């Protein structure tokens, strides 16, 4: 059975930590950067999502420390999260390729509008 597509905030959070563990504030900054400013995560929303992703075993606590009396965690992609994100990235790429094909965005000379070779 195929998993449901990820909701955009989940996709953005998993993408934000795909290359390196990050603490909450850095995740929020990466989400904003990845989404080109379209998504700004409020603190409560972000930490609620992180707790849910921990419960779903998509992410894991990488490191935990106490700074100025407050717990500070950094989060990393868990093996299951890497599998889910990989599958979602492939699904999105297939959909984008099909949309590009249907829109007729392929350019002469076997190149699409994004600089990639088009294969038949």
C-alpha positions as CSV (number, residue, x, y, z in Angstrom):
1,X,0.0,0.0,0.0
2,X,1.3,3.4,-1.0
3,X,1.7,6.0,1.8
4,X,-0.2,9.3,1.6
5,X,1.6,12.2,0.2
6,X,3.3,14.3,2.8
7,X,1.7,17.6,3.9
8,X,3.8,20.5,2.9
9,X,5.0,21.5,6.4
10,X,6.1,17.9,7.1
11,X,7.9,17.7,3.7
12,X,9.6,21.0,4.5
13,X,10.7,19.9,7.9
14,X,12.1,16.6,6.7
15,X,13.9,18.3,3.9
16,X,15.3,20.9,6.3
17,X,17.1,18.2,8.3
18,X,17.9,15.8,5.4
19,X,21.5,17.0,5.0
20,X,22.4,17.8,8.6
21,X,20.8,17.8,12.1
22,X,19.4,21.1,13.2
23,X,17.8,22.6,16.3
24,X,14.3,24.1,16.1
25,X,15.2,27.7,15.2
26,X,17.5,26.5,12.4
27,X,14.8,24.2,11.1
28,X,12.4,27.1,11.0
29,X,15.0,29.2,9.1
30,X,15.6,26.4,6.6
31,X,11.9,25.8,6.1
32,X,11.5,29.5,5.2
33,X,14.5,29.3,2.9
34,X,13.4,26.1,1.1
35,X,9.9,27.5,0.6
36,X,11.3,30.8,-0.7
37,X,9.6,32.6,2.1
38,X,6.1,31.1,1.6
39,X,6.1,29.1,4.8
40,X,7.0,30.7,8.2
41,X,6.6,28.2,11.0
42,X,5.4,29.6,14.3
43,X,7.2,28.1,17.4
44,X,4.2,26.2,18.7
45,X,3.4,24.8,15.3
46,X,7.0,23.7,14.7
47,X,7.5,22.0,18.0
48,X,4.1,20.3,17.8
49,X,5.1,19.0,14.4
50,X,8.5,17.9,15.7
51,X,6.8,15.9,18.5
52,X,4.5,14.3,16.0
53,X,7.4,13.4,13.7
54,X,9.3,11.9,16.7
55,X,6.3,9.8,17.6
56,X,6.0,8.6,13.9
57,X,9.8,7.8,14.0
58,X,10.4,10.0,11.0
59,X,12.9,12.1,13.0
60,X,15.1,11.4,16.0
61,X,16.7,13.6,18.7
62,X,20.3,13.9,17.6
63,X,21.6,15.8,20.6
64,X,20.1,17.3,23.7
65,X,21.7,19.9,26.0
66,X,20.6,22.5,28.5
67,X,21.4,26.1,27.6
68,X,20.5,28.9,30.1
69,X,18.3,26.5,32.0
70,X,16.4,25.5,28.8
71,X,16.5,22.2,27.0
72,X,17.8,22.5,23.5
73,X,17.4,19.6,21.1
74,X,18.8,19.1,17.6
75,X,16.9,16.8,15.3
76,X,18.0,14.4,12.6
77,X,16.2,12.4,9.9
78,X,15.6,8.9,11.2
79,X,16.0,5.9,8.8
80,X,12.2,5.7,8.3
81,X,12.1,9.5,7.6
82,X,14.8,9.1,5.0
83,X,12.8,6.4,3.3
84,X,9.6,8.4,3.3
85,X,11.3,11.6,2.1
86,X,13.1,9.7,-0.7
87,X,9.8,8.2,-1.9
88,X,8.0,11.6,-1.7
89,X,10.8,13.3,-3.6
90,X,10.5,10.7,-6.4
91,X,6.7,11.1,-6.5
92,X,7.0,14.9,-6.8
93,X,9.6,14.6,-9.5
94,X,7.4,12.2,-11.5
95,X,4.5,14.5,-11.2
96,X,6.6,17.5,-12.2
97,X,7.9,15.6,-15.2
98,X,4.4,14.7,-16.3
99,X,3.2,18.3,-15.9
100,X,6.1,19.5,-17.9
101,X,5.4,17.0,-20.7
102,X,1.7,17.8,-20.8
103,X,2.4,21.5,-20.9
104,X,4.6,21.0,-23.9
105,X,7.6,22.6,-22.2
106,X,10.1,20.4,-23.9
107,X,12.5,22.5,-26.0
108,X,13.9,21.7,-29.4
109,X,17.1,19.7,-29.4
110,X,16.0,17.2,-26.8
111,X,16.2,19.5,-23.8
112,X,13.4,20.4,-21.5
113,X,12.7,23.9,-20.2
114,X,14.9,23.2,-17.2
115,X,18.1,22.2,-19.0
116,X,17.7,18.5,-18.6
117,X,17.9,16.0,-21.4
118,X,14.5,14.6,-22.5
119,X,14.3,10.9,-23.2
120,X,11.5,9.1,-25.0
